[in-house]
Amino acid sequence: MVLAERMFTRRDVVAVAREGQAPAAQIAGDFGISESCLHRWLNAADVEVGHRPGVTSADSLLARHCRVSVTISWPPEVRVIVSPSIATW
């Protein structure tokens, strides 16, 4: 099952891993990723479908958009006072 040359998406890798026909280490090796990367992708997929608590990619994108919108709307003198290391949002 050598798939390293084939183009694949994260969704493809997660689907193959969910079938459970091979150990995670073998699947990761076949796709050319590390086993820890495969486990992170599986955990993220669980969050996306609601099987595990966490922040979905859509929620993360919305929060990022809100932070950027608020930062851009602040006057320049406030942007200097609030540095990224101080801000906790």
Distance bins in CASP14 RR format, pairs under 12 A and 6 or more apart:
PFRMAT RR
TARGET T0000
AUTHOR 0000-0000-0000
RMODE 2
METHOD distances of the structure
MODEL  1
1 16 0 0 0 0 1 0 0 0 0 0 0
1 19 0 0 0 0 0 1 0 0 0 0 0
1 21 0 0 0 0 1 0 0 0 0 0 0
1 22 1 0 0 1 0 0 0 0 0 0 0
1 23 0 0 0 0 0 1 0 0 0 0 0
1 26 1 0 0 1 0 0 0 0 0 0 0
1 27 0 0 0 0 1 0 0 0 0 0 0
1 28 0 0 0 0 0 1 0 0 0 0 0
1 29 0 0 0 0 1 0 0 0 0 0 0
1 30 1 0 1 0 0 0 0 0 0 0 0
1 31 0 0 0 0 1 0 0 0 0 0 0
1 32 0 0 0 0 0 1 0 0 0 0 0
2 26 0 0 0 0 0 1 0 0 0 0 0
2 29 0 0 0 0 1 0 0 0 0 0 0
2 30 1 0 0 1 0 0 0 0 0 0 0
2 31 0 0 0 0 1 0 0 0 0 0 0
2 32 0 0 0 0 1 0 0 0 0 0 0
3 12 0 0 0 0 1 0 0 0 0 0 0
3 13 0 0 0 0 1 0 0 0 0 0 0
3 16 0 0 0 0 1 0 0 0 0 0 0
3 22 0 0 0 0 0 1 0 0 0 0 0
3 26 0 0 0 0 0 1 0 0 0 0 0
3 27 0 0 0 0 1 0 0 0 0 0 0
3 28 0 0 0 0 0 1 0 0 0 0 0
3 29 0 0 0 0 1 0 0 0 0 0 0
3 30 1 0 1 0 0 0 0 0 0 0 0
3 31 1 0 1 0 0 0 0 0 0 0 0
3 32 0 0 0 0 1 0 0 0 0 0 0
3 33 0 0 0 0 0 1 0 0 0 0 0
4 13 0 0 0 0 0 1 0 0 0 0 0
4 27 0 0 0 0 0 1 0 0 0 0 0
4 28 0 0 0 0 0 1 0 0 0 0 0
4 29 1 0 0 1 0 0 0 0 0 0 0
4 30 1 0 0 1 0 0 0 0 0 0 0
4 31 1 0 0 1 0 0 0 0 0 0 0
4 32 1 0 1 0 0 0 0 0 0 0 0
4 33 0 0 0 0 1 0 0 0 0 0 0
5 30 0 0 0 0 0 1 0 0 0 0 0
5 31 0 0 0 0 0 1 0 0 0 0 0
5 32 0 0 0 0 0 1 0 0 0 0 0
6 12 0 0 0 0 1 0 0 0 0 0 0
6 13 0 0 0 0 0 1 0 0 0 0 0
6 16 0 0 0 0 0 1 0 0 0 0 0
6 30 0 0 0 0 1 0 0 0 0 0 0
6 31 0 0 0 0 1 0 0 0 0 0 0
6 32 0 0 0 0 0 1 0 0 0 0 0
7 13 0 0 0 0 0 1 0 0 0 0 0
7 31 0 0 0 0 0 1 0 0 0 0 0
8 14 0 0 0 0 0 1 0 0 0 0 0
8 15 0 0 0 0 1 0 0 0 0 0 0
8 16 0 0 0 0 1 0 0 0 0 0 0
8 17 0 0 0 0 0 1 0 0 0 0 0
8 27 0 0 0 0 0 1 0 0 0 0 0
8 30 0 0 0 0 1 0 0 0 0 0 0
8 31 1 0 0 1 0 0 0 0 0 0 0
8 32 0 0 0 0 1 0 0 0 0 0 0
8 33 0 0 0 0 1 0 0 0 0 0 0
8 41 0 0 0 0 0 1 0 0 0 0 0
9 15 0 0 0 0 1 0 0 0 0 0 0
9 16 0 0 0 0 0 1 0 0 0 0 0
9 31 0 0 0 0 0 1 0 0 0 0 0
9 33 0 0 0 0 0 1 0 0 0 0 0
9 41 0 0 0 0 0 1 0 0 0 0 0
9 45 0 0 0 0 0 1 0 0 0 0 0
10 16 0 0 0 0 0 1 0 0 0 0 0
10 17 0 0 0 0 0 1 0 0 0 0 0
10 31 0 0 0 0 1 0 0 0 0 0 0
10 33 0 0 0 0 1 0 0 0 0 0 0
10 37 0 0 0 0 1 0 0 0 0 0 0
10 38 0 0 0 0 1 0 0 0 0 0 0
10 40 0 0 0 0 1 0 0 0 0 0 0
10 41 1 0 1 0 0 0 0 0 0 0 0
10 42 0 0 0 0 1 0 0 0 0 0 0
10 43 0 0 0 0 0 1 0 0 0 0 0
10 44 0 0 0 0 1 0 0 0 0 0 0
10 45 1 0 0 1 0 0 0 0 0 0 0
10 48 0 0 0 0 0 1 0 0 0 0 0
10 57 0 0 0 0 0 1 0 0 0 0 0
11 17 0 0 0 0 0 1 0 0 0 0 0
11 18 0 0 0 0 0 1 0 0 0 0 0
11 41 0 0 0 0 1 0 0 0 0 0 0
11 42 0 0 0 0 0 1 0 0 0 0 0
11 44 0 0 0 0 0 1 0 0 0 0 0
11 45 0 0 0 0 1 0 0 0 0 0 0
11 48 0 0 0 0 0 1 0 0 0 0 0
11 49 0 0 0 0 0 1 0 0 0 0 0
12 18 0 0 0 0 0 1 0 0 0 0 0
12 19 0 0 0 0 0 1 0 0 0 0 0
12 27 0 0 0 0 0 1 0 0 0 0 0
12 30 0 0 0 0 0 1 0 0 0 0 0
12 31 0 0 0 0 1 0 0 0 0 0 0
12 33 0 0 0 0 0 1 0 0 0 0 0
12 38 0 0 0 0 0 1 0 0 0 0 0
12 41 0 0 0 0 0 1 0 0 0 0 0
12 45 0 0 0 0 0 1 0 0 0 0 0
13 19 0 0 0 0 0 1 0 0 0 0 0
13 22 0 0 0 0 0 1 0 0 0 0 0
13 24 0 0 0 0 0 1 0 0 0 0 0
13 27 1 0 0 1 0 0 0 0 0 0 0
13 28 0 0 0 0 1 0 0 0 0 0 0
13 29 0 0 0 0 0 1 0 0 0 0 0
13 30 0 0 0 0 1 0 0 0 0 0 0
13 31 1 0 1 0 0 0 0 0 0 0 0
13 32 0 0 0 0 1 0 0 0 0 0 0
13 33 1 0 0 1 0 0 0 0 0 0 0
13 34 0 0 0 0 0 1 0 0 0 0 0
13 35 0 0 0 0 0 1 0 0 0 0 0
13 37 0 0 0 0 1 0 0 0 0 0 0
13 38 1 0 0 1 0 0 0 0 0 0 0
13 39 0 0 0 0 0 1 0 0 0 0 0
13 40 0 0 0 0 0 1 0 0 0 0 0
13 41 1 0 0 1 0 0 0 0 0 0 0
13 42 0 0 0 0 1 0 0 0 0 0 0
13 44 0 0 0 0 0 1 0 0 0 0 0
13 45 0 0 0 0 1 0 0 0 0 0 0
14 20 0 0 0 0 0 1 0 0 0 0 0
14 24 0 0 0 0 0 1 0 0 0 0 0
14 27 0 0 0 0 1 0 0 0 0 0 0
14 28 0 0 0 0 0 1 0 0 0 0 0
14 31 0 0 0 0 0 1 0 0 0 0 0
14 33 0 0 0 0 0 1 0 0 0 0 0
14 37 0 0 0 0 0 1 0 0 0 0 0
14 38 0 0 0 0 1 0 0 0 0 0 0
14 39 0 0 0 0 0 1 0 0 0 0 0
14 40 0 0 0 0 0 1 0 0 0 0 0
14 41 1 0 1 0 0 0 0 0 0 0 0
14 42 1 0 0 1 0 0 0 0 0 0 0
14 43 0 0 0 0 0 1 0 0 0 0 0
14 44 0 0 0 0 1 0 0 0 0 0 0
14 45 1 0 1 0 0 0 0 0 0 0 0
14 46 0 0 0 0 1 0 0 0 0 0 0
14 47 0 0 0 0 0 1 0 0 0 0 0
14 48 0 0 0 0 1 0 0 0 0 0 0
14 49 0 0 0 0 0 1 0 0 0 0 0
15 21 0 0 0 0 0 1 0 0 0 0 0
15 27 0 0 0 0 0 1 0 0 0 0 0
15 31 0 0 0 0 0 1 0 0 0 0 0
15 41 0 0 0 0 0 1 0 0 0 0 0
15 42 0 0 0 0 0 1 0 0 0 0 0
15 45 0 0 0 0 1 0 0 0 0 0 0
16 22 0 0 0 0 1 0 0 0 0 0 0
16 23 0 0 0 0 0 1 0 0 0 0 0
16 24 0 0 0 0 0 1 0 0 0 0 0
16 26 0 0 0 0 0 1 0 0 0 0 0
16 27 1 0 1 0 0 0 0 0 0 0 0
16 28 0 0 0 0 0 1 0 0 0 0 0
16 29 0 0 0 0 0 1 0 0 0 0 0
16 30 0 0 0 0 1 0 0 0 0 0 0
16 31 1 0 0 1 0 0 0 0 0 0 0
16 33 0 0 0 0 0 1 0 0 0 0 0
16 38 0 0 0 0 1 0 0 0 0 0 0
16 41 0 0 0 0 0 1 0 0 0 0 0
16 42 0 0 0 0 0 1 0 0 0 0 0
16 45 0 0 0 0 0 1 0 0 0 0 0
17 23 0 0 0 0 1 0 0 0 0 0 0
17 24 1 0 0 1 0 0 0 0 0 0 0
17 25 0 0 0 0 0 1 0 0 0 0 0
17 26 0 0 0 0 0 1 0 0 0 0 0
17 27 1 0 1 0 0 0 0 0 0 0 0
17 28 0 0 0 0 1 0 0 0 0 0 0
17 29 0 0 0 0 0 1 0 0 0 0 0
17 30 0 0 0 0 0 1 0 0 0 0 0
17 31 0 0 0 0 1 0 0 0 0 0 0
17 33 0 0 0 0 0 1 0 0 0 0 0
17 35 0 0 0 0 0 1 0 0 0 0 0
17 37 0 0 0 0 0 1 0 0 0 0 0
17 38 1 0 0 1 0 0 0 0 0 0 0
17 39 0 0 0 0 1 0 0 0 0 0 0
17 40 0 0 0 0 0 1 0 0 0 0 0
17 41 1 0 0 1 0 0 0 0 0 0 0
17 42 1 0 1 0 0 0 0 0 0 0 0
17 43 0 0 0 0 0 1 0 0 0 0 0
17 45 0 0 0 0 1 0 0 0 0 0 0
17 46 0 0 0 0 0 1 0 0 0 0 0
18 24 0 0 0 0 0 1 0 0 0 0 0
18 27 0 0 0 0 0 1 0 0 0 0 0
18 38 0 0 0 0 0 1 0 0 0 0 0
18 41 0 0 0 0 0 1 0 0 0 0 0
18 42 1 0 0 1 0 0 0 0 0 0 0
18 45 0 0 0 0 1 0 0 0 0 0 0
18 46 0 0 0 0 0 1 0 0 0 0 0
18 49 0 0 0 0 0 1 0 0 0 0 0
18 51 0 0 0 0 0 1 0 0 0 0 0
19 27 0 0 0 0 1 0 0 0 0 0 0
20 26 0 0 0 0 0 1 0 0 0 0 0
20 27 0 0 0 0 1 0 0 0 0 0 0
20 42 0 0 0 0 0 1 0 0 0 0 0
21 27 0 0 0 0 1 0 0 0 0 0 0
21 30 0 0 0 0 0 1 0 0 0 0 0
22 28 0 0 0 0 1 0 0 0 0 0 0
22 29 0 0 0 0 1 0 0 0 0 0 0
22 30 1 0 0 1 0 0 0 0 0 0 0
22 31 0 0 0 0 0 1 0 0 0 0 0
22 38 0 0 0 0 0 1 0 0 0 0 0
23 29 0 0 0 0 0 1 0 0 0 0 0
23 30 0 0 0 0 0 1 0 0 0 0 0
23 35 0 0 0 0 1 0 0 0 0 0 0
23 38 0 0 0 0 0 1 0 0 0 0 0
24 30 0 0 0 0 0 1 0 0 0 0 0
24 31 0 0 0 0 0 1 0 0 0 0 0
24 33 0 0 0 0 0 1 0 0 0 0 0
24 34 0 0 0 0 0 1 0 0 0 0 0
24 35 1 0 1 0 0 0 0 0 0 0 0
24 36 0 0 0 0 1 0 0 0 0 0 0
24 37 0 0 0 0 0 1 0 0 0 0 0
24 38 1 0 1 0 0 0 0 0 0 0 0
24 39 1 0 0 1 0 0 0 0 0 0 0
24 40 0 0 0 0 0 1 0 0 0 0 0
24 41 0 0 0 0 0 1 0 0 0 0 0
24 42 0 0 0 0 1 0 0 0 0 0 0
25 31 0 0 0 0 0 1 0 0 0 0 0
25 32 0 0 0 0 0 1 0 0 0 0 0
25 33 0 0 0 0 0 1 0 0 0 0 0
25 34 0 0 0 0 1 0 0 0 0 0 0
25 35 1 0 1 0 0 0 0 0 0 0 0
25 36 0 0 0 0 0 1 0 0 0 0 0
25 37 0 0 0 0 0 1 0 0 0 0 0
25 38 0 0 0 0 1 0 0 0 0 0 0
25 39 0 0 0 0 0 1 0 0 0 0 0
26 32 0 0 0 0 0 1 0 0 0 0 0
26 33 0 0 0 0 0 1 0 0 0 0 0
26 35 0 0 0 0 1 0 0 0 0 0 0
26 38 0 0 0 0 0 1 0 0 0 0 0
27 33 0 0 0 0 1 0 0 0 0 0 0
27 34 0 0 0 0 0 1 0 0 0 0 0
27 35 0 0 0 0 1 0 0 0 0 0 0
27 37 0 0 0 0 0 1 0 0 0 0 0
27 38 1 0 0 1 0 0 0 0 0 0 0
27 39 0 0 0 0 0 1 0 0 0 0 0
27 41 0 0 0 0 0 1 0 0 0 0 0
27 42 0 0 0 0 0 1 0 0 0 0 0
28 34 1 0 0 1 0 0 0 0 0 0 0
28 35 1 0 1 0 0 0 0 0 0 0 0
28 36 0 0 0 0 1 0 0 0 0 0 0
28 37 1 0 0 1 0 0 0 0 0 0 0
28 38 1 0 1 0 0 0 0 0 0 0 0
28 39 0 0 0 0 1 0 0 0 0 0 0
28 40 0 0 0 0 0 1 0 0 0 0 0
28 41 0 0 0 0 1 0 0 0 0 0 0
28 42 0 0 0 0 0 1 0 0 0 0 0
29 35 1 0 0 1 0 0 0 0 0 0 0
29 36 0 0 0 0 0 1 0 0 0 0 0
29 37 0 0 0 0 0 1 0 0 0 0 0
29 38 0 0 0 0 1 0 0 0 0 0 0
30 38 0 0 0 0 0 1 0 0 0 0 0
31 37 0 0 0 0 1 0 0 0 0 0 0
31 38 1 0 0 1 0 0 0 0 0 0 0
31 41 0 0 0 0 1 0 0 0 0 0 0
32 38 0 0 0 0 1 0 0 0 0 0 0
33 39 0 0 0 0 0 1 0 0 0 0 0
33 40 0 0 0 0 1 0 0 0 0 0 0
33 41 0 0 0 0 1 0 0 0 0 0 0
33 42 0 0 0 0 0 1 0 0 0 0 0
34 40 0 0 0 0 1 0 0 0 0 0 0
34 41 0 0 0 0 0 1 0 0 0 0 0
35 41 0 0 0 0 0 1 0 0 0 0 0
35 42 0 0 0 0 0 1 0 0 0 0 0
36 42 0 0 0 0 0 1 0 0 0 0 0
36 43 0 0 0 0 0 1 0 0 0 0 0
37 43 0 0 0 0 0 1 0 0 0 0 0
37 44 0 0 0 0 0 1 0 0 0 0 0
38 44 0 0 0 0 0 1 0 0 0 0 0
38 45 0 0 0 0 0 1 0 0 0 0 0
39 45 0 0 0 0 0 1 0 0 0 0 0
39 46 0 0 0 0 0 1 0 0 0 0 0
40 46 0 0 0 0 0 1 0 0 0 0 0
40 47 0 0 0 0 0 1 0 0 0 0 0
41 47 0 0 0 0 0 1 0 0 0 0 0
41 48 0 0 0 0 0 1 0 0 0 0 0
42 48 0 0 0 0 0 1 0 0 0 0 0
42 49 0 0 0 0 0 1 0 0 0 0 0
42 51 0 0 0 0 0 1 0 0 0 0 0
42 52 0 0 0 0 1 0 0 0 0 0 0
43 49 0 0 0 0 0 1 0 0 0 0 0
43 50 0 0 0 0 0 1 0 0 0 0 0
43 51 0 0 0 0 1 0 0 0 0 0 0
43 52 1 0 0 1 0 0 0 0 0 0 0
43 53 0 0 0 0 0 1 0 0 0 0 0
43 54 0 0 0 0 1 0 0 0 0 0 0
43 55 0 0 0 0 0 1 0 0 0 0 0
44 50 0 0 0 0 0 1 0 0 0 0 0
44 51 0 0 0 0 0 1 0 0 0 0 0
44 52 0 0 0 0 1 0 0 0 0 0 0
44 54 0 0 0 0 1 0 0 0 0 0 0
44 55 0 0 0 0 1 0 0 0 0 0 0
44 56 0 0 0 0 1 0 0 0 0 0 0
44 57 1 0 0 1 0 0 0 0 0 0 0
44 60 0 0 0 0 0 1 0 0 0 0 0
45 51 0 0 0 0 1 0 0 0 0 0 0
45 52 0 0 0 0 1 0 0 0 0 0 0
45 56 0 0 0 0 0 1 0 0 0 0 0
45 57 0 0 0 0 0 1 0 0 0 0 0
46 52 1 1 0 0 0 0 0 0 0 0 0
46 53 0 0 0 0 1 0 0 0 0 0 0
46 54 0 0 0 0 1 0 0 0 0 0 0
46 56 0 0 0 0 0 1 0 0 0 0 0
47 53 1 0 0 1 0 0 0 0 0 0 0
47 54 1 0 1 0 0 0 0 0 0 0 0
47 55 1 0 0 1 0 0 0 0 0 0 0
47 56 1 0 1 0 0 0 0 0 0 0 0
47 57 0 0 0 0 1 0 0 0 0 0 0
47 58 0 0 0 0 0 1 0 0 0 0 0
47 59 0 0 0 0 1 0 0 0 0 0 0
47 60 0 0 0 0 0 1 0 0 0 0 0
48 54 0 0 0 0 1 0 0 0 0 0 0
48 55 0 0 0 0 0 1 0 0 0 0 0
48 56 1 0 1 0 0 0 0 0 0 0 0
48 57 1 0 0 1 0 0 0 0 0 0 0
48 58 0 0 0 0 1 0 0 0 0 0 0
48 59 0 0 0 0 0 1 0 0 0 0 0
48 60 0 0 0 0 0 1 0 0 0 0 0
49 56 0 0 0 0 1 0 0 0 0 0 0
49 57 0 0 0 0 0 1 0 0 0 0 0
50 56 0 0 0 0 1 0 0 0 0 0 0
50 59 0 0 0 0 0 1 0 0 0 0 0
53 59 0 0 0 0 0 1 0 0 0 0 0
54 60 0 0 0 0 1 0 0 0 0 0 0
55 61 0 0 0 0 1 0 0 0 0 0 0
55 62 0 0 0 0 1 0 0 0 0 0 0
55 63 1 0 0 1 0 0 0 0 0 0 0
55 64 0 0 0 0 0 1 0 0 0 0 0
56 62 0 0 0 0 1 0 0 0 0 0 0
56 63 0 0 0 0 0 1 0 0 0 0 0
57 63 0 0 0 0 0 1 0 0 0 0 0
57 64 0 0 0 0 0 1 0 0 0 0 0
58 64 0 0 0 0 0 1 0 0 0 0 0
58 65 0 0 0 0 0 1 0 0 0 0 0
59 65 0 0 0 0 0 1 0 0 0 0 0
59 66 0 0 0 0 0 1 0 0 0 0 0
60 66 0 0 0 0 0 1 0 0 0 0 0
60 67 0 0 0 0 0 1 0 0 0 0 0
61 67 0 0 0 0 0 1 0 0 0 0 0
61 68 0 0 0 0 0 1 0 0 0 0 0
62 68 0 0 0 0 0 1 0 0 0 0 0
62 69 0 0 0 0 0 1 0 0 0 0 0
63 69 0 0 0 0 0 1 0 0 0 0 0
63 70 0 0 0 0 0 1 0 0 0 0 0
63 89 0 0 0 0 1 0 0 0 0 0 0
64 70 0 0 0 0 0 1 0 0 0 0 0
64 71 0 0 0 0 0 1 0 0 0 0 0
64 89 0 0 0 0 0 1 0 0 0 0 0
65 71 0 0 0 0 0 1 0 0 0 0 0
65 72 0 0 0 0 0 1 0 0 0 0 0
66 72 0 0 0 0 0 1 0 0 0 0 0
66 73 0 0 0 0 0 1 0 0 0 0 0
66 89 0 0 0 0 1 0 0 0 0 0 0
67 73 0 0 0 0 0 1 0 0 0 0 0
67 74 0 0 0 0 0 1 0 0 0 0 0
67 82 0 0 0 0 0 1 0 0 0 0 0
67 84 0 0 0 0 0 1 0 0 0 0 0
67 87 0 0 0 0 1 0 0 0 0 0 0
67 88 0 0 0 0 0 1 0 0 0 0 0
67 89 1 0 0 1 0 0 0 0 0 0 0
68 74 0 0 0 0 0 1 0 0 0 0 0
68 89 0 0 0 0 0 1 0 0 0 0 0
70 78 0 0 0 0 0 1 0 0 0 0 0
70 79 0 0 0 0 0 1 0 0 0 0 0
70 82 0 0 0 0 0 1 0 0 0 0 0
70 87 0 0 0 0 0 1 0 0 0 0 0
70 89 0 0 0 0 1 0 0 0 0 0 0
71 78 0 0 0 0 1 0 0 0 0 0 0
71 79 1 0 0 1 0 0 0 0 0 0 0
71 80 0 0 0 0 0 1 0 0 0 0 0
71 82 0 0 0 0 1 0 0 0 0 0 0
71 83 0 0 0 0 0 1 0 0 0 0 0
71 84 0 0 0 0 1 0 0 0 0 0 0
71 87 0 0 0 0 1 0 0 0 0 0 0
71 89 0 0 0 0 1 0 0 0 0 0 0
72 78 0 0 0 0 0 1 0 0 0 0 0
72 79 0 0 0 0 1 0 0 0 0 0 0
73 79 0 0 0 0 0 1 0 0 0 0 0
74 80 0 0 0 0 1 0 0 0 0 0 0
74 81 0 0 0 0 1 0 0 0 0 0 0
74 82 1 0 0 1 0 0 0 0 0 0 0
74 87 0 0 0 0 0 1 0 0 0 0 0
75 81 0 0 0 0 0 1 0 0 0 0 0
75 82 0 0 0 0 0 1 0 0 0 0 0
76 82 0 0 0 0 0 1 0 0 0 0 0
78 87 0 0 0 0 0 1 0 0 0 0 0
79 86 0 0 0 0 0 1 0 0 0 0 0
79 87 0 0 0 0 0 1 0 0 0 0 0
80 86 0 0 0 0 0 1 0 0 0 0 0
81 87 0 0 0 0 0 1 0 0 0 0 0
82 88 0 0 0 0 0 1 0 0 0 0 0
82 89 0 0 0 0 1 0 0 0 0 0 0
END
